[in-house]
């Protein structure tokens, strides 16, 4: 069992979701987040005052998958999120020690679905 955590551009969310649905990956959690990376940020003028904006809007996608869906889900995210520009995002894959479905008390890969 693996946890895929992807940080992507907000405007690419619909494209990523479409690609995940095509790949038969339907279960995910979406969170709006702020972050910075290689982009660094930008300067904005508001009422005549310069503001440095170094935390940019991103979308975080969390997907718990069984091993047989790992590569499929990653490829779908890459296909939907990639523009080739700095700031496209990152994908992290971590191990899940245990998963328990609260409703039925299923455990492990059965609980992920």
DAKAUR-V89330 format. One record per pair of residues at least 6 apart in sequence whose C-alpha atoms are under 8 Angstrom apart, sorted by the first residue. I is the first residue (numbers start at 0). J is the second residue. D is the distance in whole Angstrom. If there is no record, write none. Layout:
# DAKAUR-V89330
((I	J	D) (I	J	D))
This chain:
# DAKAUR-V89330
((0	63	7) (0	64	6) (0	65	5) (0	66	6) (0	94	6) (0	95	5) (0	96	8) (0	107	8) (0	108	6) (1	63	6) (1	64	5) (1	65	6) (1	66	7) (1	69	7) (1	92	7) (1	93	6) (1	94	5) (1	95	5) (2	61	7) (2	62	6) (2	63	4) (2	64	6) (2	92	6) (2	93	5) (2	94	6) (2	95	6) (3	60	8) (3	61	6) (3	62	5) (3	63	6) (3	64	8) (3	73	8) (3	90	7) (3	91	6) (3	92	5) (3	93	7) (4	59	7) (4	60	6) (4	61	5) (4	62	7) (4	90	6) (4	91	5) (4	92	6) (5	58	8) (5	59	6) (5	60	5) (5	61	7) (5	76	8) (5	88	7) (5	89	6) (5	90	4) (5	91	6) (6	57	6) (6	58	6) (6	59	5) (6	60	6) (6	88	5) (6	89	5) (6	90	6) (7	57	6) (7	58	5) (7	59	7) (7	60	8) (7	80	6) (7	86	8) (7	87	6) (7	88	5) (7	89	7) (8	56	7) (8	57	5) (8	58	6) (8	80	7) (8	86	7) (8	87	6) (8	88	7) (9	56	7) (9	57	5) (9	58	5) (11	79	7) (11	80	6) (12	58	7) (12	79	8) (12	80	7) (14	79	5) (14	80	7) (15	75	7) (15	76	5) (15	77	8) (15	78	7) (15	79	4) (15	80	6) (16	79	8) (17	79	8) (18	75	5) (18	76	7) (18	78	7) (18	79	6) (19	25	7) (19	72	6) (19	75	5) (19	76	7) (22	71	6) (22	72	7) (22	75	7) (24	68	8) (24	72	7) (26	62	7) (26	63	8) (27	60	7) (27	61	6) (27	62	5) (27	63	7) (28	60	6) (28	61	5) (28	62	7) (29	58	7) (29	59	6) (29	60	5) (29	61	7) (30	58	6) (30	59	5) (30	60	7) (31	56	7) (31	57	6) (31	58	5) (31	59	6) (32	56	6) (32	57	5) (32	58	6) (32	59	7) (33	54	5) (33	55	5) (33	56	5) (33	57	6) (34	53	8) (34	54	5) (34	55	5) (34	56	7) (34	57	7) (35	53	6) (35	54	5) (35	55	6) (36	86	7) (37	85	7) (37	86	7) (38	85	6) (38	86	6) (39	53	6) (40	51	7) (40	52	5) (40	53	4) (40	54	7) (40	55	7) (41	51	6) (41	52	5) (41	53	6) (42	49	7) (42	50	6) (42	51	4) (42	52	6) (43	49	6) (43	50	5) (43	51	6) (43	52	7) (44	50	6) (63	111	7) (64	111	7) (64	112	8) (65	108	6) (65	111	7) (65	112	8) (73	90	8) (80	87	7) (80	88	8) (81	87	6) (97	106	7) (97	107	6) (98	106	6) (98	107	5) (98	108	7) (98	110	6) (98	111	7) (99	105	6) (99	106	5) (99	107	7) (99	110	6) (99	111	8) (100	106	6) (100	110	5) (100	111	8) (104	110	8))
